[in-house]
Every structure is written in structure tokens, then in C-alpha cells.
Amino acid sequence: MLEAEAIDADLDPYSRFVSESVERVGPAVAGIEARSASGRARGTGSGVIYTPDGYLLTNSHVAQRADTAMVSLSDGRTCAAVRVGDDPATDLAVLRLSGSGFPHATFGSSARLRVGQLVIAVGNPLGYQATVTAGIVSALGRTLRTASGRLIESVIQTDAPLNPGNSGGPLADTAGRVIGINTAVAGGAQGICFAIGIDTAVEVAYQLMRHGRVRRSRLKLAGQTIALDRRVLRALERSESGAVMVSEVFAGGPAERAGLEEGDLLLELDGESITGVDRLHRLLSAERAGREVAIRLLRRGKSHSVTLTPEAD
């Protein structure tokens, strides 16, 4: 114990934060080898175990390549895994490992992140197990287009270096809590990497575990979470500072038919506050598909209310 304390005393605060975070989350990080039905390797990725009975979060683009998968743990064990479900719309998937008593990670909150905050990425890039990189949150509320053409909203941008094989691994805070799932690197750039916020990942994982797929309705728009000015909040008599700014309206969808425009600030859906993209996703449940809903919004400083009918996704 005294030897460990002496080693800790030699570390600068930055190194101590990173080291302690990795000690907490590292045992739950796993390497994934995707295999075809014939057993041929189809690619590798990373994942993070979040329950003691072996549920694991990773990227959809990792899990989709796997008819079967072998998962390697940080303690040297390997075990088979089956796909519980995947959601290409958010590039997230859940696998279930065979066995029990697995080390598992703790989730934090991506809604509480701040630009400049220290974050740690753990994964298996290029087959090198339990590789650690660190950086900061460079930006919040980014959008990322998936291979299917869908936009993922409320994405975390970080400069913690990622490489092929990091996909699906955790992005953690200094307390070792998972606050994102690493997903992509901007091609041709250095220090521009992306992670799906854990608030989104938790909601998706719950639905995949329960239904095997994510059931939702949609407005066919893209948006980003923004913070309203204090003067606007006072004028609206609103306590929640978050809202969703429409960044794109897709042709032929409910949003276009209702006359929504780029720059509109979405405030409420059927009287429930829209405090951000994650909240809007949760409000657009499968039960609202095909039912008329009321949207309260702010357009060029004036409050409006429109009705529209979300589509089934």
C-alpha cells in the first residue's frame, strides 16, 4: 500500500487523473473480433461491458459485420458473444457475452460535459489491447452522418487520438465513468474524433435489450442542442435553458409539411419541454407515430405553434 502511495505521489495531477480513470474503466473494456458464419475474420473493434451478466455496448458498424463474435477481456479471457440488436441510426449495438460475473463500467452523463474537459479513450486499435489515449472535449452538439446517410445528433468531438479498432470503445471522464462510445475519426484530419454521448447510448441500449431494435417516430429534420439566452428565457417564462435548433429540414417529411424552417428553435412537444436532441428523441416514441402532435417553437424572436404528424421509423 505504501509503495502504491509513493508511486501516486510521483505522478503529476494530469497523469494521476488519467491513471485512476483507466484503473476504473479498463477492466470492462473488451476487444471484439467479428467473424463470418464460416469462421473467417471480418474485422475488429472495441466495446465496453456495462452489466455483470455480460451485456456489452459497441458500434453498429462493428457488430453488423459479425455473424458471430469472439470477445477478449483485459484479464486474458476470451468468450463467445451474440448480437442482441443494433441501431445503425445511432451507430450503436449491444452484444451479450456467454458467462457471468464480468467486470463492468459505470455510466456518467454526457449532458453534463463541458468543452475543455479532460477525457480518456480506451480501446484495441490495430489489435493492441487496452490502449489508452487522452485529450479534451473539443466541442459538443456535433452531427455525424453514418454510412447509411442518417445523421447522428448530439455527438461529442474530442482530440483524444483514435485509430482503427478503437470503434465501440468507451470515452471516460476522470472518475472512470463512461460518457461516450467512440465511433469515428474525421478523414484527412488530426485530432478530430467523435463519440456518441452516453445519454443517447443508454436509451438505445435499453430498447435493444428489450425489443432487439429501436422503435421510434421521426420528424425528418436534423438539429442540435443549444442554450437559450437569459433574456429569451425570461421572455418565455421558461426555466430550462436547452432547446433544439433546426439545422436541416428533409424533403417530404412531417417537418417540411408543417412548414418548419432551418433556424427554428424547438421548445415543446405536446406541452413537454424539449431541452435538447436527446430529450426530443425520447419524446418521439413509437407511440407518437401517426398521431398529431403540437410543437411550440421560436422563429426570429417570435413564438409559434404548429401541428404535425410524426412518421414511424
C-alpha positions in Angstrom: 0.0 0.0 0.0 2.8 2.4 0.9 4.6 1.5 -2.3 1.4 2.4 -4.4 1.0 5.6 -2.4 4.6 6.5 -3.2 4.1 5.9 -6.9 1.0 8.0 -6.9 2.9 10.8 -5.1 5.4 10.8 -8.0 2.6 11.5 -10.6 1.5 14.9 -11.6 -2.2 15.7 -11.3 -2.9 15.1 -15.0 -1.2 11.7 -15.0 -3.0 10.8 -11.8 -6.4 11.6 -13.3 -5.7 9.5 -16.4 -4.2 6.6 -14.5 -7.1 6.4 -11.9 -9.7 6.6 -14.7 -8.1 3.8 -16.6 -7.9 1.6 -13.4 -11.7 2.0 -13.1 -12.9 1.6 -16.6 -10.1 -0.5 -18.1 -11.2 -4.0 -16.8 -14.6 -3.5 -18.6 -13.1 -2.8 -22.0 -13.1 -5.7 -24.5 -11.7 -6.4 -27.9 -14.2 -7.8 -30.5 -13.3 -10.0 -33.4 -16.1 -10.2 -35.9 -16.4 -13.4 -37.8 -18.4 -14.7 -40.7 -20.7 -17.8 -40.4 -17.8 -19.8 -41.8 -15.5 -18.5 -39.0 -13.5 -16.2 -41.2 -12.3 -12.9 -39.6 -14.3 -9.9 -40.8 -12.8 -7.1 -38.7 -12.0 -6.0 -35.2 -13.4 -3.4 -32.8 -13.8 -2.5 -29.2 -16.6 -2.5 -26.7 -17.4 -1.8 -23.0 -19.2 -4.2 -20.7 -21.9 -2.5 -18.6 -23.6 -5.3 -16.7 -22.1 -8.2 -14.6 -24.1 -10.7 -16.8 -22.2 -9.7 -19.9 -24.1 -7.0 -21.9 -21.7 -5.0 -23.9 -22.0 -1.7 -25.9 -20.2 -1.2 -29.2 -20.7 0.3 -32.6 -23.3 -0.9 -35.0 -20.7 -0.9 -37.8 -18.6 -3.3 -35.7 -21.5 -5.7 -34.8 -23.1 -5.7 -38.2 -20.0 -7.3 -39.7 -20.3 -10.2 -37.3 -22.4 -13.4 -37.8 -20.6 -14.5 -34.7 -18.0 -12.7 -32.5 -15.2 -13.6 -30.1 -14.6 -11.1 -27.3 -11.3 -10.8 -25.5 -11.2 -9.4 -21.9 -8.5 -7.4 -20.2 -7.7 -10.3 -17.9 -6.9 -12.6 -20.8 -10.2 -14.5 -21.0 -12.0 -14.9 -24.3 -15.7 -15.8 -24.8 -18.3 -16.0 -27.5 -20.9 -13.3 -27.9 -24.2 -13.0 -29.7 -25.7 -9.8 -31.1 -28.7 -8.7 -29.1 -29.6 -5.8 -31.5 -28.1 -2.9 -33.4 -29.2 0.5 -34.4 -27.5 1.9 -37.5 -29.2 5.3 -36.9 -27.0 5.9 -33.9 -24.2 3.5 -34.8 -24.7 1.6 -31.6 -25.2 -2.1 -30.9 -25.5 -4.4 -27.9 -23.8 -7.9 -27.6 -24.3 -10.5 -24.9 -21.3 -12.4 -23.7 -21.6 -16.0 -22.6 -21.0 -16.3 -18.8 -21.4 -14.1 -15.8 -19.5 -12.2 -13.1 -17.9 -9.8 -15.7 -16.2 -6.5 -14.7 -18.5 -3.7 -15.8 -18.3 0.0 -16.3 -20.2 2.8 -14.6 -22.1 5.3 -16.8 -21.8 9.1 -16.4 -23.8 11.8 -18.1 -22.9 13.4 -21.5 -25.4 16.2 -20.8 -23.0 17.5 -18.0 -19.9 17.6 -20.2 -18.1 20.9 -20.8 -15.8 22.0 -23.6 -12.2 21.7 -22.4 -13.0 18.8 -20.0 -10.3 16.0 -19.8 -11.5 12.7 -21.3 -9.8 9.3 -21.8 -10.4 6.8 -24.6 -9.7 3.1 -24.1 -9.8 0.5 -26.9 -8.0 -2.0 -29.0 -6.6 -0.1 -32.0 -4.9 -2.2 -34.7 -5.2 -5.2 -32.3 -3.2 -3.6 -29.5 -5.3 -4.5 -26.4 -6.2 -1.9 -23.7 -4.6 1.1 -25.4 -5.2 4.4 -23.7 -5.2 7.9 -25.1 -6.3 11.2 -23.5 -7.5 14.6 -24.7 -10.2 17.1 -24.1 -13.8 17.7 -25.2 -13.3 19.9 -28.2 -17.0 20.6 -29.0 -20.5 19.4 -28.1 -23.7 19.0 -30.1 -22.0 18.0 -33.3 -23.8 16.0 -36.0 -22.3 13.0 -37.8 -23.5 11.3 -40.9 -23.4 7.5 -40.8 -22.6 5.2 -43.7 -26.4 4.8 -44.3 -26.7 8.5 -44.8 -28.5 9.1 -41.5 -27.4 11.9 -39.2 -26.4 11.2 -35.6 -27.1 14.3 -33.4 -25.6 15.4 -30.1 -22.2 13.9 -30.9 -19.1 14.6 -28.7 -16.0 15.9 -30.6 -12.7 15.2 -28.9 -9.0 15.3 -29.7 -8.2 12.0 -27.8 -6.5 10.1 -30.6 -8.4 7.2 -32.1 -7.3 4.6 -34.6 -9.0 1.7 -36.5 -10.1 -0.8 -33.8 -11.0 1.9 -31.3 -14.5 1.9 -32.6 -17.0 1.0 -29.9 -14.7 1.5 -27.0 -15.5 3.9 -24.1 -14.7 7.6 -23.7 -14.5 8.2 -20.0 -14.2 11.1 -17.6 -11.5 11.4 -14.9 -13.7 9.5 -12.5 -13.7 6.5 -14.9 -17.3 6.9 -15.8 -18.3 6.2 -19.4 -19.6 9.4 -21.0 -19.4 8.4 -24.7 -18.9 5.5 -27.2 -16.1 6.2 -29.6 -17.3 5.9 -33.2 -15.3 7.8 -35.9 -12.3 9.9 -36.9 -12.6 12.8 -39.4 -10.8 11.6 -42.6 -7.7 13.6 -43.5 -7.7 15.5 -40.2 -5.7 15.1 -37.0 -7.2 15.5 -33.5 -10.9 15.4 -34.7 -12.6 12.3 -33.3 -16.2 11.6 -32.4 -18.1 9.7 -29.7 -21.8 9.0 -29.3 -23.0 10.6 -26.0 -23.7 8.1 -23.3 -27.2 9.6 -22.6 -28.1 8.6 -26.1 -26.4 5.2 -25.8 -28.2 4.3 -22.6 -31.6 4.9 -24.2 -30.7 2.9 -27.3 -29.2 0.0 -25.2 -32.4 -0.2 -23.2 -34.5 -0.5 -26.3 -32.2 -3.0 -27.9 -32.2 -5.2 -24.8 -36.0 -5.0 -24.6 -37.0 -5.2 -28.3 -33.9 -6.1 -30.3 -34.4 -2.8 -32.2 -35.1 0.8 -31.6 -38.7 1.8 -32.1 -39.2 5.5 -32.7 -41.1 8.1 -34.7 -39.4 10.9 -36.6 -39.9 14.4 -37.9 -37.3 14.2 -40.7 -35.2 17.0 -39.6 -31.7 17.5 -38.2 -31.0 19.6 -35.2 -28.5 20.5 -32.5 -28.8 21.3 -28.8 -28.3 24.9 -28.0 -28.6 27.1 -24.8 -31.1 29.9 -24.9 -30.1 33.4 -23.9 -31.2 34.5 -20.4 -33.3 37.3 -21.8 -35.1 34.9 -24.1 -35.7 32.6 -21.1 -37.2 35.5 -19.1 -39.5 36.5 -22.0 -40.7 32.9 -22.5 -41.0 32.4 -18.7 -39.0 29.2 -19.1 -36.7 27.6 -16.6 -34.9 25.1 -18.9 -32.1 26.7 -20.9 -31.8 24.0 -23.5 -33.7 23.8 -26.8 -33.1 22.3 -30.3 -32.2 24.4 -33.3 -33.3 23.0 -36.6 -30.2 22.7 -38.9 -31.8 20.9 -41.8 -35.3 20.0 -42.9 -35.6 16.9 -45.2 -37.9 16.9 -48.2 -41.2 15.2 -48.0 -41.2 14.7 -44.2 -43.5 15.8 -41.4 -41.3 18.8 -40.6 -41.4 20.1 -44.1 -45.2 19.6 -44.4 -45.7 21.5 -41.2 -43.6 24.4 -42.5 -40.6 24.1 -40.1 -37.5 26.1 -41.2 -33.8 26.0 -40.6 -33.0 28.1 -37.6 -36.3 27.4 -35.8 -35.8 26.8 -32.1 -38.0 23.8 -30.9 -39.2 24.4 -27.3 -42.0 21.9 -26.6 -43.7 18.8 -27.9 -47.3 18.3 -26.7 -46.6 20.5 -23.7 -43.4 18.7 -22.7 -40.1 20.7 -22.8 -37.6 20.0 -25.5 -34.3 20.6 -23.6 -32.0 19.0 -26.2 -31.7 16.5 -29.0 -31.6 13.5 -26.6 -34.8 14.7 -25.0 -36.5 15.2 -28.4 -35.5 11.6 -29.4 -37.1 10.3 -26.2 -40.3 12.3 -26.8 -40.5 10.9 -30.4 -41.5 7.4 -29.1 -43.1 4.7 -31.3 -46.5 5.5 -29.8 -46.5 9.0 -31.3 -46.1 7.8 -34.9 -49.2 8.6 -36.9 -50.6 10.8 -34.2 -50.9 14.6 -34.5 -48.7 16.5 -32.0 -48.2 20.2 -31.2 -44.8 21.8 -31.5 -44.0 25.1 -29.8 -41.1 26.9 -31.4 -39.3 30.2 -31.6 -38.8 31.8 -35.0 -37.0 35.0 -35.5 -37.7 36.0 -31.9 -41.5 35.2 -32.1 -43.3 32.2 -30.5 -45.2 30.0 -32.8 -47.2 26.7 -32.5 -47.6 24.2 -35.3 -49.1 20.7 -35.5 -47.6 17.8 -37.4 -47.8 14.0 -37.5 -44.5 12.1 -36.9 -43.8 9.1 -39.1 -42.9 5.6 -38.0 -39.2 5.0 -38.2 
